[in-house]
Amino acid sequence: MRIILTTVGDDSQADKLANEILRRKMAACVSKVPIKSKYWWKGVLEESSEILLVIKTVDELARKLVSFLEENHPYEVPEILVLPVEEVSKSYEEWLYNVTEV
C-alpha cells in the first residue's frame, strides 16, 4: 500500500482531481483535509488555505498515479509525496485491491 499526498488550492480543484482518480480506479479512497500552509514561493513567504488530498492506493498503481498528478495538477510546482505503508490490516488491503484496477 502507498499513501500519496498532494495539496490543491480549493475544494473544487480537490473534487476534480479526486473524482478523476477514483473514476480511473487508480486509488481506493481520497480524503480531503483543509489546511493552512506557509511556504516560500518566488522569493516571498506565502500563507494560504489549501486542501490536502490523502490518496490511498496499491503499490502497483503509485507510479501511474504520480504521472497522472504531474499531468493534471493545477499547480505550477505540485507537492506530490509517495509514502510507504509499513503495515495495513488484511481486510483493508483486500478492499484496496478489490476496488482498484491493477
C-alpha positions, 0 to 999 in steps of 0.5 A: 500500500502507498499513501500519496499526498498532494495539496490543491488550492480549493475544494473544487480543484480537490473534487476534480482531481479526486473524482478523476482518480477514483473514476480511473480506479487508480486509488481506493479512497481520497480524503480531503483535509483543509489546511493552512500552509506557509511556504516560500514561493518566488522569493516571498513567504506565502500563507494560504488555505489549501486542501490536502488530498490523502490518496490511498492506493496499491503499490502497483498503481503509485507510479501511474498515479504520480504521472497522472498528478504531474499531468493534471495538477493545477499547480505550477510546482505540485507537492506530490509525496509517495509514502510507504505503508509499513503495515495495513490490516488484511481486510483493508488491503483486500478492499484496496485491491478489490476496488482498484484496477491493477 
